[in-house]
Each structure stands twice: as structure tokens, then as C-alpha cells.
Amino acid sequence: MKYANAFTDTFHLGDDILTIASSAKSRKKEHPEAIDATIGALLDEQGKLLAFESIETLRCNLDSQKLRAYPPVDGGKDFQNAVRNWVFKDKRAALESHFHMTSLATPGASGALSNILSNYTNEDDIVLIPDIHWSNYQAIIGQTKATYDTYPLFEGDHFNLSGFKEKALDVLNKTGKLVVLLNDPSQNPTGYSLSKTELQSIIAYLDLQAKSHPVILIYDIAYLDYADTDYSLTRNRFEHFLAIESDLLVAVCFSASKTFGVYGLRGGALIGFSRNGVLIEEFSRISLYKARSTWSCPPTTPIHIMTALDQDDTLRMTFIEELKAVRSLLQARAHAFLVEANEVGLKMYPYKEGFFITIPCQHPQKTYQSLMTKDIFVIPLSNAIRVAVAAISLKEIKGLPEIIKAHLQ
Ligand SMILES: Cc1ncc(COP(=O)(O)O)c(C=O)c1O
């Protein structure tokens, strides 16, 4: 007798990152010298989940009555204001005058991705993602009835624009519609960020196609706050969207997990914008309905953290200074890894910034197993392994590229 429905019966998480990470965590508990480079979270130099002091103090002092009450399904007006201010900063006004915009509080960027993908794909649709991607995209797309196709992310050490266009055209020819899911900047798993001209070219191409077809760009900015050498540059990328002339629908997925170091609190947002106001009314209606019918209303703690930061300039400035210090620590770790990797000739995908460095290899499972014998835990991907520099200390990085190179299979 079948209990699960015919569709959900096919669901299997397999080697999910969180499952691999939890076995690495238990090993490290018993053997503290083990190196756990599995998890997509920032740890401090002592191996503890990194806390931003300003956020911790704020979180501990939030009004319990507000936290326990049901929030509005979309997070409420103050949250909408706070999240748009945070995500777009000085680019908000220009975006709001060029586009119609709507926003929704979600449980993490995962909630945002799930909401938009389930609302905007049909059974025969194909979501376009790069060949090297965050593996959970497969599950999030898998719970819709759509499928996905991939394009080669790199051509040498830069984005493969022609490969992307070729696959996009192929999808358009097959389905008459284009749904593109782009994780940028500081892509998981490679740490690649699109250059200004690469992002401009992608937007220009989608804008052109959107003049004759429905086109949706899902822009997953989970690691936005860790991008660029200087923090002040992080929001410049939103200027390129102002070139859009068509009805192209852009869905920005924001993660409070990474920005504020509050992974378990499940904060995030889905922000939709388009030149076409009718599309945005529809977006607002269906995203709200989907939210209400799945998680009902969003977790309150991240909503109140973001609202408080928005309304208190001093608090926000304090947090931004802490964030800058953490960004420098992450940059120092990545730099240390890259310098040593270059010295020992360990090849990596082009890393610019962010939590992860990815190393191509032929047998990721064997490499993963072999490194495990040395108490080093990484994430095996397809034809690559991922090392979370966000989760390991400078001391642990010393000598690591050489060991990885020796165990690559
Ligand atoms: C690329 C990418 N997008 C989205 C997410 C989801 O983050 P969260 O749901 O915690 O906000 C992650 C988390 O690892 C990620 O790596």
C-alpha cells in the first residue's frame, strides 16, 4: 500500500550537506583536532559559531510579547521597509522609482527560493542553473514539478557567457519561458562573483528575451554582505538592474542567516520587482498565498532584529563595523588558503570572495573518504570538493592545501 503520493514518493535528500556536516561535527566533538570544513556558517578562530555582539545583545533584549505574537504574513510594514533598506541601501530609491516592487518575509533564503520556484514553474518548465551549484537547489526545484538544466559556469577563469546564452536559448526553444536561478555574489560553492560587465551582459540578455517571452531572474544574494574587497561596494551591483526595459521579473532572495550569523532563526526575504505593475500585483498575491499555506507566517525574531537595526542608526553602524571585522577575518582565511594552494599547485575554481573554496577533482567521494582518514571533513560535490574557509581557523588552514593536494583523487 502506498502512503506518500506518487510525486513525493520520489523525494530523497541523499548525501545532503547538513547530514555530512552533522557527522563531521560529532567527530570533532570527540577529536577536537579534526578539521571540519563542511558547514556554510562562520565560525570564530576558536571554532565556535561566530556571534555578532550587537545582534546577540539585541536578540536577548527583544520584547517577548512581540516575539510570541503572530506577525503579519508578509512580515509587516516596518519589516518591508527594513529589509529593502538593508538589501538595497542607497540604491533603493532608484530601484523603486524604476520598478514596481513587493516584498515578503520568509524563513531564510530557502523559504524565498521555495516560494518563488513553486509559484512560477509548471510541470514542463526547466530552471536554468550553473553546472556547479549549491546542491540544495536540486531539492528545492525537485519539490516543484519542474526540472533543471545546467550550463558550464566557467570558461577558463571567468563566467561562461556564451555557454549560458546557448543553454538559455535551448530552454526558451523547448518551453517558451525562461527561469534563471543565479547565486551571486560570492557563489556557493566556488566563491565566484560576477564582474560588472558579466552581470550587465546577463541582465541585457534576459531583458532582450523578456520582450517576447516570460522571463524570471531569481537572484540569490545569500552571501551579498561578504562580497567585494570593500563593504561600500556591495550594493553597486543593483545599479545594473536599472537598465531593464522589458517586463523581466526579478526575484531577489535574501538570507538573514549569513548576514547576521543567525542561521537557526530562519530569517530572510523574497523581494520581487518588475517594470510591469500587473506582474508585481500578481507576485504579491501569489507569494502571500503560498506563504500562508506553507509556513503561515514568518519567524518573528529576525523580523524584529532587522526592524530594530533599521530604526536605530547607532546600532546599525555598530553592527556594520562588526561585520567589517568579520569580513576581514574571512578575507584573511581565504587569502591564507589561496597563497598556500598556489605554492603547492592545488588547482581551484576561480575564487573571489565568500564562505567556500571549491577544488575540482575526478573522484570527489574517494577524495572525501581519503581526507576523512586524516580527520579532515569537506563536502563532496559532483567532480569537486568544497572547503568552507568560513568554518576553519587560520591555524587549521596552515598546511591544509598541501594535505588536500596529496589526497586528491
Ligand atoms: C546559495 C545559497 N542560497 C540560499 C541559502 C539558504 O540560506 P538560508 O535559508 O539559511 O537563508 C544558502 C545556505 O546555505 C546558500 O548557500
The ligand as a Gaussian input file, in Angstrom:
#p B3LYP/6-31G(d) Opt

LIG

0 1
 C       23.477000      29.733000      -2.195000
 C       22.588000      29.660000      -1.027000
 N       21.346000      30.129000      -1.147000
 C       20.476000      30.078000      -0.131000
 C       20.843000      29.522000       1.078000
 C       19.794000      29.436000       2.158000
 O       20.098000      30.102000       3.284000
 P       19.030000      30.287000       4.446000
 O       17.832000      29.533000       4.102000
 O       19.673000      29.837000       5.689000
 O       18.775000      31.760000       4.448000
 C       22.125000      29.006000       1.257000
 C       22.518000      28.368000       2.525000
 O       23.480000      27.680000       2.644000
 C       23.024000      29.087000       0.174000
 O       24.267000      28.618000       0.270000

